[in-house]
């Protein structure tokens, strides 16, 4: 049994993450470069998914400081199958909305993981109301502040229900 050879893009991502571990921080620019490298071929391979998940864990547990180098507060929400293990239990929709409001109105940058439609919508629209920049990631790929791709992914479950109910 042979071990899969690491892709060139995964190797580059690995080196950038190692650099961030050594320095204890990652800049917004380097983070965006990593995301671009992982998505430039329109396919995030298994190795890249593992590395992106590792990077998100290092940022979340504060092993690496996410240095935005900007005075503007921002809320980042990761969604999709690649973050399923990071999402907490599904709470009542009103609780999800209150949690989103708390994040948007906090005085610091926030990173959250959620596959909850109410939470994602609340972050988007409360952020707009309070002029707080938001960015949404779907399976490691930035959607900017557009939640439509996230909801297209969420709606796959409705398609599956319809298919299962008709067979």
N, C-alpha and C positions, 0 to 999 in steps of 0.2 A: 504494500500500500504506500503510495507516494504522497508527500505533503504538497498541498497546493502552493504554487509559487505566488508570492505576494505581488500584486500589480504595481506598476510604476506609480500610479496615482496614490495608491494606499501607502507606498513607501514614502512618498513626499509628505503625505498627511502625517504619517508616523513621526517623521523627522521634525515637522512643525510642532506636533504635540510634545515631543521630547524637549524641544527648545523652550516651550511654554512651562513645562514642568521644572526645568532647571532655573528659569528666571522667576517662576512663581506667578506669572501673569501672561495674559494673552490680550493683544490689542484688538480693537474692532476690525482693523484692517487685516490682521492675520487670520482672525476668525472668518471674515468674509472670503479670504483667499482659500481657506480650507474648504468652506462650503462650495466655492466655485470649482475647485479641483475635483471634489466628490461628484458634482453634478454636471460638469461640462460635457460629458459624453451621453447625457440623458439617462444614465443608468448608475444607480448606486449599488456597487457590488457588495457581497457579504463582508469582505474585509473592510471596506469603507464604512458600512453600517456599524460594524463593531467599533471602529475607531471613533466615529461620530458619537456613538453612545458613551464611549469612554471619556471623550472630551466633555460632553454634557455632564457626566457624573463628577468629573474633576472641578468643573465650574460650580456645579450645584453644592458640592460639599466644601467649596472654597479652598480646595487644594491649589487651584489656579484662580487668581483674581481676574475677573473680566474687566479689563481696563478700557472703558469706552472713550477715554480722552475727549470727553465732551461734557459740558455743563448741563446739557439737556437730559432730563429724565426720560427713560424709555421702558416700556413693558414688552417683554418677549415671551411668546407662548409657543411651546413645541407641541405638535399634535401628530396623530397617526400611529400606525402599527409599531414603528421603531421606538416609540416612547411609552408603549402600553404598560411596561413594568414599572415605570416611574409615576404613573397616574395613581392618585389615591383612590379610595372608594368613591363611588358615585353618591353624591349627596343630593338632598332635596333641591329642586331647581332654585328656590328662593335663597338657599344657603350658597349655592354656586354663584348667583348674581351678587350677593353680599361679599363673597370672597373676591370676586373680580373687582368690585368697587374699592375694596380695601387695598388691593394691589395698585390700581390705577391712581388712587389718591395718596398713596404713601409718598414720602419725600425722597425716595431713592429708586435706583433702577431695580427692576424686578424680573425674575425669570420664573416661568411656571410651565407645568406639564399638564395637559388636559385633553381629553377627548369628549368633553361635555359641551354640547351645542349652546346651552345657556351661558356657560362660562365664557366661551369664545365670543359669542355675540355681545355679551356685557362688556368684556374688555374692549372690544372694537368701538362700541358706541358710547360708552362712558369715557373712553380715551378721546374720542372725537369731541365730545361735549366740553371736556376740560383741557383740550389741546395738548394731550399727552401722546407722544409718538408711540405707535405700537408696531410690532413686527411678528408675523406668524410664520412658523415653520411647519411644513408637512413632510414627514419622513425625512427630516434633515435638510430639506430644500426650502429656502426662503421664498415666501409668497409676498414679501413686503407687508403692506398693511391691508392686503386684499384677502378677505376670508372666503371668497367664492370657491377657490380650489379646495380649501379645507372642508367646506360643506359638500362639495361634489364627492369627496372621499367619504365623508360621513354617510351620505345618501346611498352608498353602495349597499349598506345594510337594508335599506328599504327595498332596493332592487332584489336583494337576496330573499327577503321575506315574501315579496310578490311571486318570485319564481318558485319558492318552496310551497307556497299556498296553492299555486295553480297546478302543481304536479302530483 
